[in-house]
Amino acid sequence: DELIISSKAGYNMWPGPYGEWGSRKYLIASLNQSLQRMQLDYVDIFYSHRPDPDTPLEETMQALHDIVKSGKALYVGLSNYRLQEAKQAIKILKDLGTPCLIHQPKYSMYERWVEEGLMDVLEKNGVGCIPFSPLAQGLLTNKYLEGNIPEQSRAAKAHGALQASAITPEVLAQLNSLNNLAQKRGQSLAQMALAWILKDKRVTTVLIGVSSVAQLHDNLATLNNPDFNQEELAAIEQILKTN
């Protein structure tokens, strides 16, 4: 009762045609398995992790609605839904009587697609926004500023969202310029990147992923200086444009 617990379904969980995407069978089975593993009766928020090109959106949303009616989730959300898909899904859920509570998009200084209409749709419909990967898979931290790839970092792995090939001399120059600005603000690069996401009042909160308590404390220190002046915002945009 003191925690907000959420779960998502949409990516590959087990072999076979009902082990991923957005069918009613998969969503309900995936949630049931999650509840068993967590030894819980319900989650607070259950997300459809991505739209399914082979399943009608109405089926996916009906499944989310029925999951709430069954008591296995208190609220539902979307994740990775683009503008038009999000608009449709939000309307279907509203008509069913289970309004979409929140949208979880990928959003960072290096991932800006949500600014192309999605944020406006969420605001208009009273849907919260909780961005994931706000540090661009660790790119917007001090890990790579020297051009080295730490052994245990994401970029050192053969498979993953961040590949070593993405850390080009141009990107390194950007990161170091951003880091210099962060230092002037009395922040780490990661703290400035998180504050930059939170500057938009339509953002409810931001998802942080940490591997240590020290990282958690460092991220929470973002709140010591969450505001930007216009010169700082303009400087960030200028840095990001250079490539």
C-alpha positions in Angstrom: 0.0 0.0 0.0 3.0 2.3 0.2 4.4 1.5 -3.3 3.3 2.0 -6.9 3.9 -1.3 -8.7 3.5 -1.5 -12.4 4.1 -4.2 -15.1 4.1 -4.2 -18.9 3.5 -6.7 -21.6 4.3 -6.5 -25.3 7.7 -7.9 -26.0 8.8 -11.5 -26.3 8.2 -13.5 -23.1 7.9 -17.1 -24.3 8.0 -19.0 -27.6 4.9 -19.3 -29.8 2.3 -17.0 -31.3 0.9 -15.9 -28.0 4.2 -15.0 -26.3 4.4 -11.3 -27.3 2.7 -8.3 -28.9 -0.9 -7.3 -27.9 -3.5 -10.1 -28.2 -6.0 -10.5 -25.4 -4.6 -14.0 -24.6 -1.0 -12.7 -24.3 -1.8 -9.6 -22.2 -3.8 -11.6 -19.7 -1.4 -14.5 -19.6 1.6 -12.2 -19.2 0.0 -10.3 -16.3 -1.1 -13.5 -14.6 2.5 -14.8 -14.8 3.9 -11.5 -13.4 1.5 -11.6 -10.5 2.5 -15.2 -9.7 6.2 -14.2 -9.8 5.7 -11.2 -7.6 3.2 -13.0 -5.3 0.7 -10.2 -5.7 -3.0 -10.1 -6.3 -2.9 -7.0 -8.5 -0.6 -4.3 -9.9 -1.3 -0.5 -9.7 -0.6 0.1 -13.4 -0.5 -2.3 -16.3 0.9 -1.1 -19.6 0.5 -2.3 -23.2 4.2 -2.1 -24.0 3.8 -1.6 -27.8 1.0 -1.6 -30.4 0.5 -4.9 -32.2 0.3 -4.5 -36.0 -1.5 -7.9 -36.3 -4.1 -7.3 -33.5 -6.9 -4.8 -33.7 -6.3 -1.9 -31.3 -9.8 -2.5 -30.0 -8.9 -6.0 -28.8 -5.8 -4.8 -27.0 -7.7 -2.0 -25.3 -10.6 -4.2 -24.4 -8.2 -6.6 -22.7 -6.8 -3.7 -20.6 -10.3 -2.6 -19.7 -11.2 -6.2 -18.7 -8.0 -6.5 -16.6 -9.0 -3.5 -14.6 -12.6 -4.8 -14.2 -11.2 -8.1 -13.0 -9.3 -6.3 -10.2 -5.8 -7.4 -11.5 -4.8 -3.8 -12.2 -6.0 -0.5 -10.8 -5.1 1.6 -13.8 -3.8 1.0 -17.4 -1.2 2.8 -19.5 0.5 2.8 -22.9 4.2 2.5 -23.8 5.9 3.2 -27.1 2.6 4.2 -28.8 3.2 6.8 -31.5 0.9 9.8 -32.0 -1.9 8.4 -34.1 -1.9 5.0 -32.2 -2.0 6.8 -28.9 -4.9 9.0 -29.9 -6.9 6.0 -31.0 -6.0 4.0 -27.9 -6.8 6.8 -25.5 -10.2 7.3 -27.2 -11.1 3.6 -27.1 -10.2 3.3 -23.4 -12.2 6.4 -22.6 -15.2 5.1 -24.4 -14.9 1.8 -22.5 -14.9 3.6 -19.2 -11.3 2.8 -18.2 -9.4 6.0 -19.0 -5.7 5.8 -19.9 -3.8 6.9 -16.9 -0.3 7.4 -18.3 2.0 7.0 -21.3 5.5 5.7 -21.1 7.5 6.9 -24.1 11.2 6.9 -24.8 12.4 10.5 -24.4 15.7 12.2 -23.9 17.9 14.9 -25.3 18.7 12.4 -28.1 15.2 11.1 -28.6 12.7 13.9 -29.3 9.8 12.3 -31.2 7.3 12.9 -28.4 7.6 16.6 -29.0 6.0 16.2 -32.4 2.4 16.1 -31.2 2.3 13.3 -28.6 2.8 15.6 -25.6 -0.1 17.8 -26.8 -2.4 14.8 -27.1 -1.5 13.6 -23.6 -2.1 17.1 -22.1 -5.5 17.5 -23.9 -6.7 14.1 -22.6 -5.3 14.4 -19.1 -2.9 11.5 -19.6 0.3 11.6 -17.6 3.8 11.1 -19.1 6.6 9.0 -17.6 9.6 8.9 -20.0 11.9 6.0 -20.0 15.6 6.0 -21.0 16.0 9.7 -20.1 19.8 9.2 -20.1 19.8 7.7 -23.6 20.9 4.3 -22.3 23.7 5.9 -20.2 25.0 8.1 -23.0 24.1 11.2 -21.0 26.3 10.3 -18.1 30.0 10.7 -17.4 30.8 7.2 -18.5 31.9 7.9 -22.0 33.2 11.5 -21.8 36.8 10.4 -22.3 35.9 8.3 -25.3 36.5 5.0 -23.4 34.0 2.2 -23.2 33.8 0.9 -19.6 33.8 -2.9 -19.5 30.5 -3.3 -17.7 28.7 -0.5 -19.6 25.8 -1.0 -22.0 27.9 0.1 -24.9 30.4 -2.7 -24.2 27.7 -5.4 -24.8 27.4 -7.0 -28.2 23.6 -6.6 -28.2 21.6 -3.7 -26.9 20.1 -0.3 -27.5 23.4 1.5 -27.2 26.3 0.3 -29.4 29.9 1.4 -29.2 29.6 2.5 -32.8 27.1 5.2 -31.8 29.7 7.0 -29.6 31.3 8.9 -32.5 33.8 11.8 -32.2 30.9 14.2 -32.9 28.7 12.7 -30.2 31.7 12.8 -27.7 32.1 16.5 -28.5 28.4 17.1 -27.8 28.5 15.2 -24.6 31.6 17.1 -23.3 29.9 20.4 -24.3 26.8 19.4 -22.4 28.9 18.3 -19.5 30.6 21.7 -19.3 27.2 23.4 -19.2 26.1 21.0 -16.5 29.2 21.8 -14.4 28.4 25.5 -14.7 24.9 24.7 -13.3 26.5 22.8 -10.4 25.3 19.5 -11.7 26.5 16.2 -13.3 25.6 15.6 -16.9 23.0 13.0 -15.8 21.4 15.4 -13.4 21.1 18.1 -16.1 19.6 15.5 -18.5 17.0 14.5 -16.0 16.2 18.1 -15.1 15.8 18.9 -18.9 13.1 16.2 -19.2 11.3 17.4 -16.1 11.2 21.0 -17.2 8.1 20.2 -19.3 5.1 20.4 -16.9 3.3 17.7 -18.9 5.9 15.2 -17.7 4.6 13.5 -14.5 7.8 12.0 -13.5 10.8 10.2 -15.1 12.0 6.6 -14.9 15.5 6.2 -13.7 17.5 3.0 -13.8 20.3 2.6 -11.3 22.8 -0.1 -10.4 23.8 1.3 -7.0 22.5 3.4 -4.2 25.1 6.0 -5.0 23.6 6.4 -8.5 20.2 6.7 -7.0 21.3 9.5 -4.7 23.1 11.2 -7.6 19.9 11.1 -9.7 17.7 12.4 -6.9 20.1 15.4 -6.5 18.6 16.6 -9.8 15.9 18.2 -7.7 18.5 20.6 -6.2 18.5 22.6 -9.4 15.6 21.6 -11.7 15.1 25.0 -13.4 16.7 26.4 -16.6 17.0 29.9 -17.9 16.4 30.7 -21.6 20.1 31.0 -22.3 20.8 27.5 -20.9 18.0 26.0 -23.0 19.2 27.8 -26.1 22.8 26.6 -25.4 21.6 23.0 -25.1 19.7 23.2 -28.4 22.7 24.6 -30.1 25.0 21.8 -28.8 22.5 19.1 -29.9 22.3 20.6 -33.4 26.1 20.3 -34.0 26.9 17.0 -35.6 
